[in-house]
Amino acid sequence: MRTSARRVRVGSAALAASAALLLGLAAAPTAQAGTDGAKAKTLHELARESGRYFGAAVDNPELADTEFADLLGTEFSQTTPGNGMKWYATEPQRGVFDFTAGDEIVNYARANGLKVRGHTLLWHSQLPDWLTSGTWTADELRSILKNHITKVVKHYRGKVFAWDVANEIMNEDGTYRENIFYR
């Protein structure tokens, strides 16, 4: 645990510095009180001043790390579940939905005033075995896809401000990625 805590402290300092540079705020204090004794602004507050939001992806096990969770809840204004809303997690069996992992992150975000970006409704990776091992006609697959997206989006209605709908559908060379949906 000590190594993990140290890693988070070092990581959070590096993260704060990197974020400040990316936002063009390198001269602005982020983790310390200002010279006049006033509380320093969070990265979220600094980003908001320039019309941006400041977010981070998070996976469920990371929320158990108190230092990480505290940093996420104070410095950021948005989070994206790394895996908890992907198809394998939300529909592990055909027609059987499990929103446990995504809900945990949404509940944490709501408790800490963070917006949630949904990730992802359609991706070529991390699909459940029942989907990838099936032999589907185009119409069947279209129906499965429509049902999946409808159920997930309805479940998170009012809790997610935006969605990554189709993730990484293109290869780096600009061609379509070969996968079950493309075929």
C-alpha positions in Angstrom: 0.0 0.0 0.0 2.8 2.4 0.8 4.2 2.0 -2.8 0.7 2.7 -4.2 0.3 5.8 -2.1 3.8 7.1 -3.1 3.0 6.4 -6.7 -0.3 8.4 -6.4 1.5 11.3 -4.8 4.2 11.4 -7.4 1.7 10.7 -10.2 -0.7 13.4 -9.0 2.1 16.0 -8.8 3.2 15.1 -12.4 -0.4 15.0 -13.5 -1.1 18.5 -12.1 2.0 19.9 -13.7 1.3 18.3 -17.1 -2.3 19.4 -17.0 -1.3 23.0 -16.2 1.1 23.1 -19.1 -1.5 21.7 -21.5 -4.0 24.3 -20.4 -1.4 27.1 -20.7 -1.6 27.7 -17.0 2.0 26.8 -16.0 2.4 30.0 -14.0 -0.8 29.5 -12.1 -0.5 27.8 -8.7 -2.5 24.6 -8.4 -1.5 22.6 -5.4 -0.4 25.3 -2.9 -1.8 28.4 -1.4 -1.2 31.6 -3.2 1.3 34.2 -1.9 -1.6 36.2 -0.4 -2.7 33.1 1.6 -5.7 32.5 -0.5 -6.6 29.0 -1.4 -5.1 28.0 -4.8 -7.5 27.2 -7.6 -8.1 23.6 -8.7 -7.2 22.5 -12.2 -11.0 22.2 -12.8 -11.4 25.9 -11.8 -8.5 27.0 -14.0 -9.8 25.0 -17.0 -13.3 26.5 -16.5 -11.8 30.0 -16.7 -10.6 29.3 -20.2 -13.9 27.7 -21.3 -12.7 24.1 -20.9 -13.4 21.2 -18.6 -10.8 19.0 -17.1 -11.4 15.3 -16.9 -9.8 11.9 -16.3 -10.6 8.3 -17.1 -11.1 6.0 -14.1 -11.5 2.3 -13.5 -13.4 1.0 -10.6 -10.4 -0.4 -8.6 -8.9 3.1 -8.6 -11.8 4.5 -6.6 -10.7 2.3 -3.6 -7.4 4.2 -3.5 -8.4 7.1 -1.2 -5.7 9.5 -2.4 -6.5 8.9 -6.0 -10.2 9.3 -5.4 -9.7 12.5 -3.4 -7.5 14.0 -6.2 -10.1 13.0 -8.8 -12.9 14.5 -6.8 -11.2 17.8 -6.1 -9.0 18.6 -9.2 -11.3 17.4 -12.0 -14.7 18.3 -13.2 -15.4 15.3 -15.4 -14.6 11.6 -15.5 -15.0 8.8 -18.0 -15.3 5.1 -17.0 -12.3 3.3 -18.4 -14.1 -0.1 -18.7 -17.3 -0.1 -16.7 -19.6 0.9 -19.5 -18.1 -1.2 -22.2 -20.2 -4.0 -23.8 -18.6 -6.9 -22.0 -19.3 -5.2 -18.6 -22.9 -4.0 -19.4 -24.3 -7.0 -21.3 -22.2 -10.0 -20.3 -25.0 -12.3 -21.5 -27.4 -11.6 -24.4 -30.2 -9.5 -23.0 -28.9 -9.6 -19.4 -27.6 -6.2 -18.4 -25.3 -5.4 -15.5 -24.7 -1.8 -14.8 -22.8 -2.3 -11.5 -19.4 -1.1 -12.6 -20.7 1.9 -14.5 -23.1 2.9 -11.7 -20.3 2.9 -9.2 -18.4 5.4 -11.2 -21.5 7.5 -11.9 -22.4 7.5 -8.2 -18.9 8.6 -7.2 -19.0 11.3 -9.9 -22.4 12.6 -8.7 -21.3 12.6 -5.1 -18.2 14.7 -6.0 -19.9 17.1 -8.5 -18.2 15.5 -11.6 -19.8 15.2 -15.0 -19.6 11.8 -16.7 -18.8 11.0 -20.3 -20.0 7.6 -21.3 -17.5 5.2 -22.8 -18.3 3.4 -25.1 -21.4 2.1 -26.8 -19.6 0.4 -29.7 -16.1 -0.8 -29.9 -14.3 -3.6 -31.7 -12.6 -4.8 -28.5 -13.8 -6.0 -25.1 -16.9 -7.5 -26.5 -18.7 -10.4 -24.7 -18.0 -13.9 -26.0 -21.7 -14.5 -26.7 -21.5 -11.7 -29.3 -18.2 -12.5 -30.9 -18.8 -16.2 -31.1 -22.3 -15.9 -32.7 -23.0 -16.2 -36.3 -25.3 -13.3 -37.0 -27.0 -12.0 -40.1 -26.6 -8.3 -40.7 -30.2 -7.7 -39.6 -29.7 -9.8 -36.4 -26.5 -7.9 -35.5 -28.2 -4.6 -36.2 -31.1 -5.5 -33.9 -28.6 -6.6 -31.2 -26.7 -3.4 -31.5 -29.8 -1.3 -31.4 -31.1 -3.1 -28.3 -27.7 -2.8 -26.5 -27.4 0.9 -27.2 -31.0 1.7 -26.3 -30.8 -0.1 -23.0 -27.5 1.4 -21.9 -28.4 5.0 -22.9 -31.8 4.7 -21.2 -30.2 3.5 -18.1 -27.8 6.4 -17.9 -30.3 9.0 -19.2 -29.7 12.2 -17.1 -26.5 10.9 -15.6 -24.1 11.0 -18.6 -23.6 14.3 -20.5 -22.0 12.8 -23.6 -21.2 9.5 -25.2 -18.4 8.0 -27.1 -20.7 6.2 -29.5 -18.4 4.4 -31.9 -14.8 4.1 -30.6 -11.8 3.5 -32.9 -13.7 2.4 -36.0 -10.8 3.4 -38.2 -7.3 2.0 -38.4 -4.3 4.4 -38.2 -4.0 4.3 -42.0 -7.6 5.5 -42.4 -9.2 2.2 -43.5 -12.1 0.7 -41.6 -11.1 -1.6 -38.8 -11.9 -5.3 -39.5 -14.3 -6.6 -36.9 -17.7 -8.3 -36.3 -19.6 -5.1 -37.1 -17.7 -4.3 -40.3 -18.1 -7.8 -41.6 
